[in-house]
Amino acid sequence: MILTVKIPDELAQDLGAGFENLALAALEALAAEAYAKDVLSLEQVRRMLELESIWRAQEVLSRHGVWMGQTGDEILAEADTSSRFRATLP
């Protein structure tokens, strides 16, 4: 999905100067709010932001003041990831 946000011209330059990547900042804020409201899981936040791990997703959430409250499905997914990782170790 492509989402377009309209920002008044008189604010656009100031906002653009205040963020290294305004579009990413807006996407992260949306993801954090959705996670805080139990709309998205941690894994869904990871995928939405195209991050390589849930740990990176947690970092983003913590920067936005949102702390992890895991669901059972997320715990099972982490256990599966951990098992797959351990299987690659010598």
LINUR-V798063 format. One record per pair of residues at least 24 apart in sequence whose C-alpha atoms are under 8 Angstrom apart, sorted by the first residue. I is the first residue (numbers start at 1). J is the second residue. D is the distance in Angstrom with one decimal. If there is no record, write none. Layout:
# LINUR-V798063
I & J & D
I & J & D
This chain:
# LINUR-V798063
28 & 60 & 7.0
28 & 61 & 7.9
29 & 64 & 7.0
32 & 60 & 7.7
32 & 61 & 5.5
32 & 64 & 6.5
32 & 66 & 6.5
35 & 66 & 7.9
36 & 66 & 6.3
36 & 67 & 8.0
41 & 71 & 8.0
41 & 74 & 7.4
42 & 68 & 7.9
42 & 70 & 7.8
42 & 74 & 7.2
43 & 74 & 7.3
